Amino acid sequence: MRRTNDDKRVTLWLAIAVIVLIAGAVANADFTFGEPEILGSGVNSGHDEYDPSISSDGLELYFNCNRPGGYGVYDIWVCTRATRDADWGEAVNLGPPVNTPSGVGAYAGVGAPDISADGLSLFFSSGRSGGFGSQDLYVTTRASKSGPWETPTNLGPEVNSSAWEFHASISADGLRLFFAEHLSGPFRPGGYGGTDIWVAERESENHEWETPVNLGPPISTSSYEGGPSISADGLVLFFDSNRSGGSGSFDLWMAKRTTTSDSWGAPVNLGSTVNSSSSDSQAEISRDGSTLYFSSARPGGFGGSDLWQAPIIPIVDFNGDGKIDGREILIMADHWGMDDSVCDIGPMPWGDGIVDVQDLLVLAEYIEPPVRIVSPITHWTLDETEGNVAHDGAGGHDGTIMGSPVWQPAGGAVDGALELNGATFVAADFVLSPADGPFSVFAWVKGGAPGQVIVSQAAGRNWLMADVAAGALMTELQSGDRTSEALCSDAVITDGNWHRVGFVWDDAARQLYVDDILVAEGTDNPLEGASDRILIGCGSLMTPNTFFTGLIDDVRIYDVALSAERIEALAR
Protein backbone atom coordinates (compact mmCIF):
# COMPACT_ATOMS: atom_id res chain seq x y z
CA MET A 1 0.00 0.00 0.00
CA ARG A 2 1.37 3.39 -0.93
CA ARG A 3 2.00 5.71 1.97
CA THR A 4 0.62 9.24 1.70
CA ASN A 5 2.40 12.41 2.74
CA ASP A 6 0.05 12.55 5.76
CA ASP A 7 1.25 9.08 6.77
CA LYS A 8 4.85 10.22 6.52
CA ARG A 9 4.11 13.39 8.47
CA VAL A 10 2.55 11.43 11.34
CA THR A 11 5.56 9.10 11.35
CA LEU A 12 7.95 12.06 11.57
CA TRP A 13 6.00 13.60 14.44
CA LEU A 14 6.28 10.31 16.31
CA ALA A 15 9.98 10.14 15.48
CA ILE A 16 10.51 13.61 16.94
CA ALA A 17 8.83 12.45 20.15
CA VAL A 18 11.21 9.50 20.33
CA ILE A 19 14.23 11.68 19.61
CA VAL A 20 13.39 13.80 22.65
CA LEU A 21 14.15 10.70 24.71
CA ILE A 22 16.84 8.69 22.98
CA ALA A 23 20.53 9.18 22.39
CA GLY A 24 21.48 9.89 18.81
CA ALA A 25 24.51 10.59 16.66
CA VAL A 26 25.86 14.12 16.53
CA ALA A 27 24.81 15.70 13.25
CA ASN A 28 25.20 19.16 11.75
CA ALA A 29 23.11 21.03 9.23
CA ASP A 30 23.67 22.57 5.82
CA PHE A 31 25.59 25.63 6.77
CA THR A 32 26.79 29.14 6.60
CA PHE A 33 29.83 30.51 8.41
CA GLY A 34 29.63 32.69 11.49
CA GLU A 35 31.91 35.63 12.16
CA PRO A 36 35.52 34.46 12.56
CA GLU A 37 37.25 35.05 15.88
CA ILE A 38 40.94 34.93 16.60
CA LEU A 39 42.32 32.24 18.88
CA GLY A 40 43.86 33.52 22.10
CA SER A 41 47.37 34.38 23.15
CA GLY A 42 48.06 30.80 24.20
CA VAL A 43 47.95 29.94 20.50
CA ASN A 44 48.89 33.13 18.66
CA SER A 45 51.90 35.39 19.15
CA GLY A 46 53.55 38.34 17.45
CA HIS A 47 55.05 35.89 14.94
CA ASP A 48 53.53 33.78 12.15
CA GLU A 49 51.13 30.94 12.98
CA TYR A 50 50.12 28.67 10.10
CA ASP A 51 48.63 25.26 9.29
CA PRO A 52 46.21 24.43 12.12
CA SER A 53 45.33 20.76 12.67
CA ILE A 54 42.74 19.86 15.30
CA SER A 55 42.59 16.40 16.90
CA SER A 56 39.42 14.30 16.61
CA ASP A 57 38.49 14.91 20.24
CA GLY A 58 39.07 18.66 19.85
CA LEU A 59 41.59 18.78 22.70
CA GLU A 60 44.86 19.19 20.76
CA LEU A 61 45.70 21.91 18.23
CA TYR A 62 48.91 21.48 16.20
CA PHE A 63 50.31 24.31 14.11
CA ASN A 64 53.42 25.77 12.50
CA CYS A 65 55.21 28.85 13.89
CA ASN A 66 58.49 30.75 13.75
CA ARG A 67 58.31 32.15 17.30
CA PRO A 68 61.45 32.09 19.49
CA GLY A 69 62.29 28.93 21.37
CA GLY A 70 62.24 26.64 18.35
CA TYR A 71 64.82 24.54 16.57
CA GLY A 72 64.43 25.67 12.95
CA VAL A 73 63.06 28.72 11.19
CA TYR A 74 59.63 27.07 11.53
CA ASP A 75 58.65 24.41 14.09
CA ILE A 76 55.56 22.43 15.02
CA TRP A 77 53.86 23.50 18.24
CA VAL A 78 50.83 22.14 20.09
CA CYS A 79 48.24 23.63 22.42
CA THR A 80 45.93 21.52 24.57
CA ARG A 81 42.74 22.09 26.54
CA ALA A 82 40.81 20.00 29.08
CA THR A 83 37.44 20.23 27.30
CA ARG A 84 36.11 21.63 24.03
CA ASP A 85 34.66 24.60 25.91
CA ALA A 86 37.89 25.44 27.75
CA ASP A 87 40.52 27.97 26.66
CA TRP A 88 43.66 26.74 24.96
CA GLY A 89 46.74 26.41 27.11
CA GLU A 90 50.14 27.81 26.24
CA ALA A 91 51.79 26.46 23.10
CA VAL A 92 54.47 23.79 23.58
CA ASN A 93 57.21 23.05 21.06
CA LEU A 94 57.19 19.38 20.01
CA GLY A 95 60.99 19.39 20.14
CA PRO A 96 63.29 16.69 18.72
CA PRO A 97 63.03 14.28 17.04
CA VAL A 98 60.12 15.98 15.21
CA ASN A 99 61.51 19.51 15.05
CA THR A 100 64.95 20.05 13.56
CA PRO A 101 67.09 22.96 12.38
CA SER A 102 68.05 21.19 9.15
CA GLY A 103 66.77 22.46 5.82
CA VAL A 104 67.41 25.21 3.32
CA GLY A 105 67.00 28.91 4.03
CA ALA A 106 63.50 29.94 5.12
CA TYR A 107 62.46 26.29 4.91
CA ALA A 108 64.81 25.08 7.61
CA GLY A 109 62.74 23.22 10.16
CA VAL A 110 59.37 21.52 9.77
CA GLY A 111 55.82 22.55 8.96
CA ALA A 112 52.23 21.83 7.96
CA PRO A 113 51.30 19.26 10.66
CA ASP A 114 48.26 17.02 10.25
CA ILE A 115 47.12 14.73 13.07
CA SER A 116 45.47 11.40 12.22
CA ALA A 117 41.95 10.49 13.37
CA ASP A 118 43.27 8.18 16.11
CA GLY A 119 45.77 10.79 17.29
CA LEU A 120 48.71 8.42 16.96
CA SER A 121 50.27 9.62 13.68
CA LEU A 122 51.41 13.12 12.78
CA PHE A 123 52.16 13.92 9.14
CA PHE A 124 54.26 16.98 8.26
CA SER A 125 56.71 18.42 5.75
CA SER A 126 60.41 18.92 6.33
CA GLY A 127 63.55 19.94 4.51
CA ARG A 128 65.75 17.78 6.74
CA SER A 129 68.61 15.84 5.24
CA GLY A 130 68.00 12.42 3.73
CA GLY A 131 64.96 13.42 1.68
CA PHE A 132 64.24 13.37 -2.02
CA GLY A 133 63.62 17.09 -2.60
CA SER A 134 63.74 20.49 -0.93
CA GLN A 135 60.66 19.56 1.13
CA ASP A 136 59.40 16.01 1.72
CA LEU A 137 56.49 14.51 3.60
CA TYR A 138 57.20 12.62 6.83
CA VAL A 139 55.20 10.86 9.53
CA THR A 140 55.93 10.41 13.22
CA THR A 141 53.97 8.05 15.45
CA ARG A 142 53.36 7.49 19.14
CA ALA A 143 52.12 4.45 21.05
CA SER A 144 49.43 6.39 22.92
CA LYS A 145 48.13 9.93 23.09
CA SER A 146 50.21 10.53 26.20
CA GLY A 147 53.35 8.94 24.75
CA PRO A 148 56.33 10.65 23.06
CA TRP A 149 56.60 11.16 19.32
CA GLU A 150 59.07 8.77 17.70
CA THR A 151 61.74 9.41 15.06
CA PRO A 152 59.99 10.60 11.86
CA THR A 153 59.91 8.41 8.76
CA ASN A 154 60.12 9.71 5.19
CA LEU A 155 57.06 8.61 3.20
CA GLY A 156 59.34 7.38 0.45
CA PRO A 157 59.99 7.98 -3.27
CA GLU A 158 56.46 7.13 -4.40
CA VAL A 159 55.00 10.06 -2.46
CA ASN A 160 58.02 12.34 -2.40
CA SER A 161 59.93 13.59 -5.43
CA SER A 162 62.58 16.13 -6.33
CA ALA A 163 59.87 18.81 -6.07
CA TRP A 164 58.42 20.27 -2.85
CA GLU A 165 55.78 18.16 -1.16
CA PHE A 166 53.98 19.84 1.72
CA HIS A 167 50.58 20.42 3.41
CA ALA A 168 49.60 16.78 3.92
CA SER A 169 46.04 15.86 4.97
CA ILE A 170 45.33 12.27 5.96
CA SER A 171 41.82 10.82 5.55
CA ALA A 172 39.95 9.53 8.60
CA ASP A 173 40.52 5.91 7.55
CA GLY A 174 44.23 6.56 6.95
CA LEU A 175 44.09 5.29 3.36
CA ARG A 176 44.21 8.56 1.39
CA LEU A 177 46.85 11.26 1.70
CA PHE A 178 46.11 14.62 0.09
CA PHE A 179 49.02 17.02 -0.29
CA ALA A 180 50.32 20.00 -2.23
CA GLU A 181 53.31 19.89 -4.53
CA HIS A 182 55.19 22.99 -5.57
CA LEU A 183 56.57 22.50 -9.07
CA SER A 184 59.97 24.09 -8.66
CA GLY A 185 62.80 22.65 -10.70
CA PRO A 186 62.54 18.97 -11.72
CA PHE A 187 59.12 17.61 -10.89
CA ARG A 188 56.89 14.61 -11.51
CA PRO A 189 54.75 14.74 -14.66
CA GLY A 190 51.04 15.50 -14.57
CA GLY A 191 51.01 18.99 -13.06
CA TYR A 192 48.82 21.93 -14.08
CA GLY A 193 50.41 24.99 -12.46
CA GLY A 194 52.93 26.33 -9.97
CA THR A 195 51.40 24.34 -7.09
CA ASP A 196 48.84 21.54 -7.41
CA ILE A 197 46.95 19.18 -5.10
CA TRP A 198 47.65 15.45 -5.33
CA VAL A 199 46.38 12.32 -3.58
CA ALA A 200 48.16 9.06 -2.77
CA GLU A 201 46.31 5.91 -1.71
CA ARG A 202 47.15 2.63 0.01
CA GLU A 203 45.23 -0.60 0.57
CA SER A 204 45.69 -0.56 4.33
CA GLU A 205 47.87 1.15 6.90
CA ASN A 206 50.28 -1.78 6.57
CA HIS A 207 50.71 -1.27 2.80
CA GLU A 208 53.02 1.13 0.99
CA TRP A 209 51.67 4.29 -0.62
CA GLU A 210 50.85 4.02 -4.32
CA THR A 211 51.93 6.56 -6.94
CA PRO A 212 50.15 9.90 -6.28
CA VAL A 213 47.57 11.22 -8.73
CA ASN A 214 47.01 14.91 -9.47
CA LEU A 215 43.40 15.88 -8.67
CA GLY A 216 43.33 17.84 -11.91
CA PRO A 217 40.65 20.32 -12.95
CA PRO A 218 38.53 21.72 -11.47
CA ILE A 219 40.73 21.45 -8.32
CA SER A 220 44.24 21.86 -9.76
CA THR A 221 44.59 24.68 -12.26
CA SER A 222 47.31 26.95 -13.61
CA SER A 223 46.89 29.02 -10.41
CA TYR A 224 48.19 28.12 -6.97
CA GLU A 225 46.22 25.42 -5.14
CA GLY A 226 47.56 24.31 -1.77
CA GLY A 227 46.71 23.64 1.87
CA PRO A 228 44.32 20.72 1.22
CA SER A 229 42.20 19.46 4.12
CA ILE A 230 39.82 16.52 3.72
CA SER A 231 36.66 16.26 5.84
CA ALA A 232 36.05 13.32 8.16
CA ASP A 233 33.66 11.66 5.70
CA GLY A 234 35.98 12.26 2.74
CA LEU A 235 33.34 14.17 0.78
CA VAL A 236 34.50 17.78 1.18
CA LEU A 237 37.92 19.17 0.37
CA PHE A 238 39.05 22.58 1.61
CA PHE A 239 42.04 24.30 0.03
CA ASP A 240 43.52 27.73 -0.58
CA SER A 241 44.11 29.33 -3.95
CA ASN A 242 44.91 32.62 -5.67
CA ARG A 243 42.62 31.75 -8.60
CA SER A 244 40.27 34.39 -9.91
CA GLY A 245 37.01 34.99 -8.04
CA GLY A 246 38.57 35.55 -4.65
CA SER A 247 38.65 38.61 -2.40
CA GLY A 248 42.27 38.52 -1.21
CA SER A 249 45.73 37.43 -2.29
CA PHE A 250 44.76 33.89 -1.19
CA ASP A 251 41.24 32.69 -0.42
CA LEU A 252 39.73 29.54 1.04
CA TRP A 253 37.72 27.31 -1.31
CA MET A 254 35.68 24.15 -0.93
CA ALA A 255 34.81 21.30 -3.31
CA LYS A 256 32.33 18.45 -2.73
CA ARG A 257 31.69 14.98 -4.09
CA THR A 258 28.82 12.53 -3.54
CA THR A 259 30.94 9.50 -2.65
CA THR A 260 34.66 8.93 -2.20
CA SER A 261 34.71 7.27 -5.63
CA ASP A 262 33.14 10.23 -7.45
CA SER A 263 34.84 13.16 -9.13
CA TRP A 264 35.11 16.49 -7.36
CA GLY A 265 32.55 19.17 -8.16
CA ALA A 266 33.36 22.75 -9.01
CA PRO A 267 35.10 24.56 -6.13
CA VAL A 268 33.15 27.25 -4.27
CA ASN A 269 34.69 30.27 -2.59
CA LEU A 270 33.90 30.30 1.15
CA GLY A 271 32.72 33.89 0.85
CA SER A 272 33.40 37.23 2.45
CA THR A 273 32.55 36.15 6.00
CA VAL A 274 35.56 33.84 6.11
CA ASN A 275 37.77 35.30 3.40
CA SER A 276 39.18 38.81 3.70
CA SER A 277 41.21 41.19 1.57
CA SER A 278 44.31 39.71 3.21
CA SER A 279 45.70 36.21 2.78
CA ASP A 280 43.44 33.44 4.14
CA SER A 281 44.70 29.89 3.87
CA GLN A 282 45.15 26.37 5.30
CA ALA A 283 41.63 25.59 6.48
CA GLU A 284 40.85 22.65 8.78
CA ILE A 285 37.34 21.56 9.75
CA SER A 286 36.73 19.93 13.11
CA ARG A 287 35.75 16.27 13.00
CA ASP A 288 32.19 17.02 14.13
CA GLY A 289 31.80 19.67 11.44
CA SER A 290 31.07 22.50 13.90
CA THR A 291 34.16 24.71 13.51
CA LEU A 292 36.47 25.86 10.72
CA TYR A 293 40.07 26.67 11.71
CA PHE A 294 42.33 28.62 9.34
CA SER A 295 45.31 30.95 9.01
CA SER A 296 44.83 34.61 8.18
CA ALA A 297 46.86 37.80 7.97
CA ARG A 298 43.75 40.01 8.35
CA PRO A 299 43.77 43.03 10.68
CA GLY A 300 42.96 42.44 14.32
CA GLY A 301 45.56 39.78 14.95
CA PHE A 302 48.63 39.53 17.14
CA GLY A 303 51.03 40.08 14.24
CA GLY A 304 51.91 38.41 10.97
CA SER A 305 49.64 35.46 10.25
CA ASP A 306 47.38 34.19 13.05
CA LEU A 307 45.05 31.26 13.64
CA TRP A 308 41.31 31.96 13.55
CA GLN A 309 38.15 29.93 13.92
CA ALA A 310 34.69 30.38 12.45
CA PRO A 311 31.55 28.59 13.68
CA ILE A 312 29.59 26.59 11.15
CA ILE A 313 25.95 27.63 11.54
CA PRO A 314 23.24 25.19 10.44
CA ILE A 315 20.55 26.39 8.04
CA VAL A 316 17.32 24.71 9.07
CA ASP A 317 14.77 27.46 8.43
CA PHE A 318 13.43 25.80 5.26
CA ASN A 319 10.66 28.32 4.52
CA GLY A 320 12.56 31.43 5.55
CA ASP A 321 9.99 32.63 8.09
CA GLY A 322 12.55 33.12 10.84
CA LYS A 323 11.19 30.25 12.96
CA ILE A 324 12.03 26.56 13.32
CA ASP A 325 8.78 24.76 14.05
CA GLY A 326 6.29 22.21 12.76
CA ARG A 327 6.32 23.73 9.29
CA GLU A 328 9.91 22.55 8.83
CA ILE A 329 8.82 19.03 9.81
CA LEU A 330 6.04 19.07 7.20
CA ILE A 331 8.46 20.31 4.52
CA MET A 332 10.91 17.55 5.42
CA ALA A 333 8.10 14.98 5.29
CA ASP A 334 7.20 16.10 1.77
CA HIS A 335 10.81 15.50 0.66
CA TRP A 336 11.41 12.28 2.64
CA GLY A 337 13.63 9.86 0.75
CA MET A 338 14.54 12.44 -1.89
CA ASP A 339 17.78 14.14 -2.84
CA ASP A 340 16.65 17.61 -1.84
CA SER A 341 19.35 20.21 -1.24
CA VAL A 342 17.19 22.24 1.16
CA CYS A 343 16.21 19.45 3.55
CA ASP A 344 19.37 17.36 3.17
CA ILE A 345 21.05 18.87 6.22
CA GLY A 346 22.88 15.93 7.78
CA PRO A 347 25.12 14.27 8.66
CA MET A 348 27.99 16.72 8.65
CA PRO A 349 27.21 20.23 7.42
CA TRP A 350 26.73 19.18 3.79
CA GLY A 351 24.28 16.28 3.90
CA ASP A 352 24.52 12.86 2.32
CA GLY A 353 22.28 12.98 -0.76
CA ILE A 354 19.04 11.76 0.82
CA VAL A 355 16.49 13.19 3.25
CA ASP A 356 16.27 10.64 6.06
CA VAL A 357 16.61 10.20 9.80
CA GLN A 358 20.05 11.87 9.79
CA ASP A 359 18.39 15.09 8.66
CA LEU A 360 15.62 14.64 11.21
CA LEU A 361 18.23 14.42 13.97
CA VAL A 362 19.62 17.78 12.87
CA LEU A 363 16.22 19.41 12.71
CA ALA A 364 15.35 18.15 16.20
CA GLU A 365 18.22 20.23 17.62
CA TYR A 366 16.57 23.46 16.44
CA ILE A 367 12.84 22.88 16.87
CA GLU A 368 11.26 25.50 19.13
CA PRO A 369 11.26 24.71 22.00
CA PRO A 370 14.70 23.16 21.45
CA VAL A 371 14.97 19.37 21.44
CA ARG A 372 18.25 18.22 22.91
CA ILE A 373 19.77 15.07 21.44
CA VAL A 374 21.99 13.47 24.05
CA SER A 375 25.02 11.69 22.67
CA PRO A 376 27.73 9.78 24.52
CA ILE A 377 31.16 11.40 24.64
CA THR A 378 32.68 7.92 24.47
CA HIS A 379 31.14 4.73 23.10
CA TRP A 380 33.15 1.53 23.09
CA THR A 381 30.89 -0.84 21.14
CA LEU A 382 33.36 -3.74 21.64
CA ASP A 383 32.21 -5.17 18.30
CA GLU A 384 35.71 -5.82 16.96
CA THR A 385 36.61 -9.24 15.64
CA GLU A 386 40.38 -9.08 16.05
CA GLY A 387 43.26 -6.94 17.29
CA ASN A 388 44.06 -5.16 20.54
CA VAL A 389 42.17 -1.90 19.97
CA ALA A 390 38.70 -1.16 21.34
CA HIS A 391 37.49 1.63 19.08
CA ASP A 392 35.59 4.59 20.50
CA GLY A 393 32.87 5.56 18.05
CA ALA A 394 32.03 8.87 19.74
CA GLY A 395 34.99 10.77 21.14
CA GLY A 396 38.22 9.41 19.74
CA HIS A 397 39.27 7.71 23.01
CA ASP A 398 40.25 4.36 21.54
CA GLY A 399 41.15 1.80 24.19
CA THR A 400 44.15 -0.52 24.23
CA ILE A 401 43.49 -4.08 25.33
CA MET A 402 46.04 -5.33 27.80
CA GLY A 403 46.34 -9.10 27.63
CA SER A 404 44.89 -11.51 25.10
CA PRO A 405 41.46 -10.36 23.88
CA VAL A 406 38.75 -12.89 23.09
CA TRP A 407 36.26 -11.25 20.75
CA GLN A 408 32.73 -12.62 20.55
CA PRO A 409 31.38 -11.02 17.32
CA ALA A 410 27.92 -12.54 17.69
CA GLY A 411 27.84 -13.05 21.44
CA GLY A 412 27.04 -9.61 22.80
CA ALA A 413 23.94 -7.95 24.15
CA VAL A 414 24.32 -5.45 21.29
CA ASP A 415 26.07 -7.19 18.39
CA GLY A 416 29.54 -8.31 19.54
CA ALA A 417 31.21 -8.27 22.94
CA LEU A 418 34.61 -8.63 24.60
CA GLU A 419 35.20 -11.69 26.78
CA LEU A 420 37.53 -11.10 29.72
CA ASN A 421 39.37 -13.87 31.53
CA GLY A 422 40.44 -12.25 34.79
CA ALA A 423 43.77 -11.03 33.42
CA THR A 424 42.70 -8.94 30.40
CA PHE A 425 41.35 -5.38 30.52
CA VAL A 426 40.92 -2.24 28.39
CA ALA A 427 42.78 1.03 29.07
CA ALA A 428 41.70 4.29 27.40
CA ASP A 429 42.96 7.84 27.73
CA PHE A 430 41.42 10.30 30.22
CA VAL A 431 37.79 11.15 29.42
CA LEU A 432 36.47 13.18 32.35
CA SER A 433 36.90 13.79 36.05
CA PRO A 434 33.95 12.92 38.33
CA ALA A 435 34.48 16.28 40.02
CA ASP A 436 33.71 18.23 36.84
CA GLY A 437 29.93 17.88 37.09
CA PRO A 438 27.05 15.65 35.98
CA PHE A 439 27.87 12.50 34.04
CA SER A 440 26.56 9.00 33.34
CA VAL A 441 28.17 5.66 32.52
CA PHE A 442 26.40 2.54 31.23
CA ALA A 443 27.54 -0.93 30.13
CA TRP A 444 26.20 -4.38 29.38
CA VAL A 445 27.71 -7.25 31.40
CA LYS A 446 27.26 -11.01 31.63
CA GLY A 447 29.04 -13.08 34.25
CA GLY A 448 31.60 -11.71 36.64
CA ALA A 449 32.01 -12.48 40.32
CA PRO A 450 31.69 -10.59 43.62
CA GLY A 451 34.35 -7.89 43.95
CA GLN A 452 35.06 -7.67 40.24
CA VAL A 453 35.01 -4.27 38.50
CA ILE A 454 33.33 -3.25 35.25
CA VAL A 455 34.51 0.38 34.82
CA SER A 456 37.03 2.33 36.89
CA GLN A 457 39.44 5.24 36.67
CA ALA A 458 43.11 4.54 37.27
CA ALA A 459 44.33 6.05 40.54
CA GLY A 460 40.71 7.05 41.18
CA ARG A 461 37.57 5.14 42.09
CA ASN A 462 35.73 2.06 40.84
CA TRP A 463 32.76 3.49 38.95
CA LEU A 464 30.77 0.27 38.41
CA MET A 465 31.45 -3.05 40.14
CA ALA A 466 29.92 -6.08 41.89
CA ASP A 467 30.04 -5.90 45.67
CA VAL A 468 32.19 -8.51 47.44
CA ALA A 469 29.34 -9.92 49.53
CA ALA A 470 26.64 -10.87 47.00
CA GLY A 471 27.72 -9.67 43.57
CA ALA A 472 25.22 -6.78 43.60
CA LEU A 473 25.85 -3.58 41.64
CA MET A 474 27.70 -0.87 43.55
CA THR A 475 29.88 2.17 43.02
CA GLU A 476 32.83 3.45 45.03
CA LEU A 477 32.50 6.98 43.66
CA GLN A 478 32.17 9.26 46.68
CA SER A 479 32.39 12.90 47.68
CA GLY A 480 35.66 14.76 47.57
CA ASP A 481 35.40 15.54 51.28
CA ARG A 482 35.14 11.78 52.02
CA THR A 483 31.88 12.27 53.97
CA SER A 484 30.08 9.60 51.92
CA GLU A 485 30.61 5.89 51.47
CA ALA A 486 30.21 3.44 48.64
CA LEU A 487 26.67 3.18 47.26
CA CYS A 488 25.46 -0.41 47.02
CA SER A 489 22.26 -1.93 45.65
CA ASP A 490 20.50 -5.23 46.26
CA ALA A 491 20.44 -6.06 42.53
CA VAL A 492 22.72 -9.03 41.82
CA ILE A 493 24.48 -8.77 38.45
CA THR A 494 26.74 -11.86 38.61
CA ASP A 495 24.00 -14.44 37.95
CA GLY A 496 25.22 -15.29 34.41
CA ASN A 497 22.51 -13.27 32.64
CA TRP A 498 22.94 -10.10 30.58
CA HIS A 499 22.39 -6.94 32.62
CA ARG A 500 22.60 -3.31 31.60
CA VAL A 501 24.24 -1.49 34.52
CA GLY A 502 24.70 2.23 34.98
CA PHE A 503 25.70 5.08 37.26
CA VAL A 504 24.29 8.63 37.08
CA TRP A 505 25.58 11.69 38.93
CA ASP A 506 23.47 14.88 38.68
CA ASP A 507 25.64 17.11 40.91
CA ALA A 508 23.51 16.28 43.94
CA ALA A 509 22.73 12.56 43.94
CA ARG A 510 24.31 9.24 42.97
CA GLN A 511 22.05 6.74 41.22
CA LEU A 512 22.60 3.10 40.25
CA TYR A 513 20.59 1.38 37.51
CA VAL A 514 20.24 -2.29 36.61
CA ASP A 515 18.28 -3.17 33.49
CA ASP A 516 17.17 0.48 33.32
CA ILE A 517 15.57 0.33 36.79
CA LEU A 518 16.76 2.61 39.61
CA VAL A 519 18.14 0.22 42.26
CA ALA A 520 19.98 2.58 44.64
CA GLU A 521 20.16 6.31 45.24
CA GLY A 522 21.76 8.71 47.68
CA THR A 523 22.39 12.45 47.91
CA ASP A 524 25.98 13.59 48.11
CA ASN A 525 28.44 16.45 47.96
CA PRO A 526 30.58 17.02 44.82
CA LEU A 527 32.46 13.89 43.86
CA GLU A 528 36.16 13.28 44.28
CA GLY A 529 38.13 14.13 41.15
CA ALA A 530 40.60 12.06 39.13
CA SER A 531 42.60 12.68 35.97
CA ASP A 532 43.87 9.30 34.84
CA ARG A 533 42.83 6.65 32.33
CA ILE A 534 39.51 4.86 32.07
CA LEU A 535 39.81 1.13 32.75
CA ILE A 536 37.26 -1.42 31.54
CA GLY A 537 37.33 -4.81 33.22
CA CYS A 538 39.54 -4.14 36.26
CA GLY A 539 39.76 -2.05 39.40
CA SER A 540 41.37 1.34 39.72
CA LEU A 541 44.40 -0.14 41.51
CA MET A 542 44.45 -3.24 39.26
CA THR A 543 44.53 -5.66 42.17
CA PRO A 544 44.07 -9.29 41.04
CA ASN A 545 40.65 -9.90 42.62
CA THR A 546 39.12 -6.95 40.72
CA PHE A 547 39.70 -8.27 37.17
CA PHE A 548 36.43 -9.15 35.44
CA THR A 549 35.66 -12.67 34.20
CA GLY A 550 32.84 -12.64 31.68
CA LEU A 551 31.44 -10.54 28.84
CA ILE A 552 31.36 -6.74 28.66
CA ASP A 553 29.59 -4.89 25.85
CA ASP A 554 28.59 -1.41 24.68
CA VAL A 555 30.25 0.86 27.26
CA ARG A 556 29.08 4.49 27.08
CA ILE A 557 30.01 7.62 29.02
CA TYR A 558 27.92 10.81 28.88
CA ASP A 559 28.80 14.27 30.15
CA VAL A 560 25.21 14.77 31.35
CA ALA A 561 23.00 13.14 33.95
CA LEU A 562 20.61 10.96 31.98
CA SER A 563 16.98 11.11 33.07
CA ALA A 564 15.05 7.93 33.86
CA GLU A 565 13.06 8.38 30.64
CA ARG A 566 16.17 8.60 28.51
CA ILE A 567 17.73 5.63 30.24
CA GLU A 568 14.67 3.57 29.45
CA ALA A 569 14.69 4.77 25.85
CA LEU A 570 18.32 3.75 25.35
CA ALA A 571 17.35 0.09 25.59
CA ARG A 572 14.82 0.30 22.77
Stockholm file with secondary structure:
# STOCKHOLM 1.0

chainA/1-572         MRRTNDDKRVTLWLAIAVIVLIAGAVANADFTFGEPEILGSGVNSGHDEYDPSISSDGLELYFNCNRPGGYGVYDIWVCTRATRDADWGEAVNLGPPVNTPSGVGAYAGVGAPDISADGLSLFFSSGRSGGFGSQDLYVTTRASKSGPWETPTNLGPEVNSSAWEFHASISADGLRLFFAEHLSGPFRPGGYGGTDIWVAERESENHEWETPVNLGPPISTSSYEGGPSISADGLVLFFDSNRSGGSGSFDLWMAKRTTTSDSWGAPVNLGSTVNSSSSDSQAEISRDGSTLYFSSARPGGFGGSDLWQAPIIPIVDFNGDGKIDGREILIMADHWGMDDSVCDIGPMPWGDGIVDVQDLLVLAEYIEPPVRIVSPITHWTLDETEGNVAHDGAGGHDGTIMGSPVWQPAGGAVDGALELNGATFVAADFVLSPADGPFSVFAWVKGGAPGQVIVSQAAGRNWLMADVAAGALMTELQSGDRTSEALCSDAVITDGNWHRVGFVWDDAARQLYVDDILVAEGTDNPLEGASDRILIGCGSLMTPNTFFTGLIDDVRIYDVALSAERIEALAR
#=GR chainA/1-572 SS CCCCHHHHHHHHHHHHHHHTTSBCCCCCCSEEECCCEECCTTTCCSSCEEEEEECTTSCEEEEEECCTTCSSSBEEEEEECSSTTSCCCCCEECCTTTCCSCSSGGGCBEEEEEECTTSSEEEEEECCTTCSSSBEEEEEECSSTTSCCCCCEECCTTTCCSSEEEEEEECTTSCEEEEEEECCSSCCSCCCSSEEEEEEECSSTTSCCCCCEECCTTTSCSSBEEEEEECTTSCEEEEEECCTTCSSSBEEEEEECSSTTSCCCCCEECCTTTCCSSBEEEEEECTTSSEEEEEECCTTSSSSSEEEEEEEEECCCTTCSSCCSHHHHHHHHHTTTSCCTTTCCCSTTTCCSSCSHHHHHHHHTTSSSCCCCBCCSEEECCCCSSSSEECBTTTSCCEEEESCCEEETTCSSSSCEEEEESSCEEEECCCCCGGGSCEEEEEEEEECCTTCEEEEETTSCEEEEECTTTCEEEECCCBTTSCSCCEEEEEECCSSSEEEEEEEECSSEEEEEETTEEEEEEECSSBCCCCSCEEESSCTTCCGGGSCEEEEEEEEEESSCCCHHHHHHHTC
#=GC SS_cons         CCCCHHHHHHHHHHHHHHHTTSBCCCCCCSEEECCCEECCTTTCCSSCEEEEEECTTSCEEEEEECCTTCSSSBEEEEEECSSTTSCCCCCEECCTTTCCSCSSGGGCBEEEEEECTTSSEEEEEECCTTCSSSBEEEEEECSSTTSCCCCCEECCTTTCCSSEEEEEEECTTSCEEEEEEECCSSCCSCCCSSEEEEEEECSSTTSCCCCCEECCTTTSCSSBEEEEEECTTSCEEEEEECCTTCSSSBEEEEEECSSTTSCCCCCEECCTTTCCSSBEEEEEECTTSSEEEEEECCTTSSSSSEEEEEEEEECCCTTCSSCCSHHHHHHHHHTTTSCCTTTCCCSTTTCCSSCSHHHHHHHHTTSSSCCCCBCCSEEECCCCSSSSEECBTTTSCCEEEESCCEEETTCSSSSCEEEEESSCEEEECCCCCGGGSCEEEEEEEEECCTTCEEEEETTSCEEEEECTTTCEEEECCCBTTSCSCCEEEEEECCSSSEEEEEEEECSSEEEEEETTEEEEEEECSSBCCCCSCEEESSCTTCCGGGSCEEEEEEEEEESSCCCHHHHHHHTC
//
